[in-house]
Amino acid sequence: MERARYEIFSVLAEDLRISTDEIDRILSKYGVKRATKELQRAYRLSVGQKIMAEVRDNDGRREILAARTEKGMEYIVIDACHDQVLLARLQHRLREFIAGLERSSGKVRDRQSVLGGFCRRMFRTGGEG
């Protein structure tokens, strides 16, 4: 797995992008795979997650969220939940997710700003540096 990771990051370092097909080819080359039974379970769980994510209220907010409980991962109907501790954990996880998205959005915004300034300078100088 480490050699596959190295090759993926080597492609990224050289091309500054990598397709999912290329990642698949590299992982396959190094024999990264799962047993068929595990793949089927992972696929079914992925489909189940998508089904749960589709359940929204009239304002587009998710009605059901996943939470780790004493029974493992469970989907919780938010409006029916009376467990303050569980609700606090869900709120904390959502805030962490939002903060991560905001940091990523800031990085994209910073890059847009750099490119915008570069384009404005090029336009003013007629492309002569």
C-alpha positions in Angstrom: 0.0 0.0 0.0 2.9 2.4 0.8 4.3 2.0 -2.7 0.9 2.7 -4.2 0.6 5.8 -2.1 4.1 6.9 -3.2 3.2 6.5 -6.9 -0.1 8.3 -6.5 1.7 11.3 -4.9 4.5 11.1 -7.5 1.9 11.6 -10.2 0.3 14.5 -8.3 3.7 16.1 -7.8 4.5 15.9 -11.5 1.1 16.7 -13.0 -0.6 18.5 -10.1 -3.7 16.3 -10.7 -4.7 12.7 -11.0 -7.8 11.0 -12.3 -9.8 8.4 -10.5 -9.0 6.0 -13.3 -5.3 6.5 -12.8 -5.7 6.0 -9.0 -7.6 2.8 -9.7 -4.8 1.6 -12.2 -2.1 2.3 -9.6 -3.9 0.6 -6.7 -4.7 -2.4 -9.0 -1.0 -2.6 -10.0 0.0 -3.0 -6.4 -2.7 -5.6 -5.7 -4.9 -3.4 -3.4 -8.2 -5.2 -3.2 -10.8 -6.6 -0.9 -12.7 -9.8 -0.7 -15.9 -10.0 -2.7 -18.0 -10.3 0.4 -16.4 -7.2 1.9 -17.0 -5.3 -1.3 -20.6 -6.2 -1.5 -21.1 -5.1 2.1 -19.3 -1.8 1.5 -21.4 -1.2 -1.6 -24.7 -2.0 0.3 -23.6 0.4 3.1 -22.8 3.1 0.5 -26.2 2.7 -1.1 -27.9 2.8 2.3 -26.0 6.0 3.2 -27.2 7.6 0.0 -30.8 6.6 0.8 -30.5 8.1 4.3 -29.0 11.3 2.9 -31.9 11.8 0.5 -34.4 12.2 3.5 -34.8 16.0 3.9 -37.3 18.4 5.3 -39.0 21.1 3.4 -36.0 23.4 3.9 -33.6 20.8 2.5 -32.1 19.9 5.9 -31.2 16.3 6.5 -33.8 14.5 8.7 -31.5 11.5 9.5 -27.9 11.6 10.5 -25.4 8.8 11.2 -24.0 8.5 14.7 -21.7 6.0 16.5 -23.6 4.5 19.4 -23.2 1.6 21.7 -24.8 -0.5 18.9 -22.2 0.7 16.3 -23.1 3.1 13.5 -26.8 3.9 13.5 -29.0 6.3 11.6 -30.9 8.6 13.9 -34.1 10.5 13.1 -33.2 13.9 14.5 -36.7 15.1 15.3 -37.3 11.9 17.4 -34.0 11.9 19.3 -34.2 12.7 23.0 -30.5 11.9 23.8 -28.8 15.2 24.7 -25.3 13.5 24.6 -25.9 12.0 21.2 -27.2 15.3 19.8 -24.2 17.1 21.2 -21.9 14.6 19.5 -23.7 15.1 16.2 -23.6 18.9 16.5 -19.8 18.7 17.3 -19.2 16.4 14.2 -21.2 18.7 12.0 -19.3 21.8 13.2 -16.0 20.1 12.6 -17.1 19.2 9.1 -18.3 22.7 8.4 -15.0 24.2 9.7 -13.1 21.8 7.4 -15.2 22.9 4.4 -14.7 26.6 5.3 -10.9 26.1 5.4 -11.0 24.4 2.0 -13.2 27.1 0.6 -10.7 29.7 1.9 -7.9 27.9 0.2 -9.8 28.0 -3.1 -10.8 31.6 -2.6 -7.1 32.5 -1.9 -6.1 30.8 -5.2 -8.8 32.6 -7.1 -7.6 35.9 -5.7 -4.0 35.2 -6.7 -5.1 34.2 -10.3 -7.4 37.3 -10.4 -4.6 39.6 -9.5 -2.3 37.9 -12.1 -4.9 38.2 -14.8 -5.5 41.9 -14.0 -1.7 42.6 -14.2 -1.5 40.8 -17.5 -4.4 42.7 -18.9 -3.0 46.1 -17.8 0.5 45.4 -19.3 -0.9 43.8 -22.4 0.6 40.4 -21.6 4.2 41.8 -21.6 5.0 40.6 -18.0 
